[in-house]
Each structure stands twice: as C-alpha cells, then as structure tokens.
Amino acid sequence: MKNKLRIWRVVPTSKTGVQAPYFFVETTEEKLEKAETSALLMAKEKAKSLLRFDHWGIRMTKESLRKDDNGKYLPYHQ
C-alpha cells in the first residue's frame, strides 16, 4: 500500500476574524477524502481548548510543503 504525505495548515479563527497561531498537521492516507477527515480530527484534538467556545472554528488548507531529513517544512514544486 502506498502512503502519501500531506501537510495541512490549520488556523483557529473566531467569528470576529481573530486568528490564533497556526499549526501543521500531517496525514499519510492514500485517498484525499480520508486524509482530509483524519486531518480534521487531529486538528480538532490539538485545538480543543479553543473549540469548546461557540464562536471559534478552524480553517484547514492543504499546503505544498515537504519535510526534509531534519523535520523542517520546505516549499515543494515539481
């Protein structure tokens, strides 16, 4: 089975537009839909202290980044 590394940028955002510091979530599922749902679950777990309030939500975007040997995220282009 082939695994794909997908890196998601998660930004907790309130209804008034205030943003908390962003963080990254990594998934390795083959299908995009499964990767998106698992990334959403991981993001909700990491931001659960903010998400317990009604006016906070999260925005997720898939980034075109790759991870180098030291664990840093680098821009990726083909």
Secondary structure, 3 states (H helix, E strand, C coil): CCCCCEEEEEEEEECCCCECCCEEEEECCCCHHHHHHHHHHHHHHHCHHHHCCCCEEEEEEEECEEECCCCCEEECCC
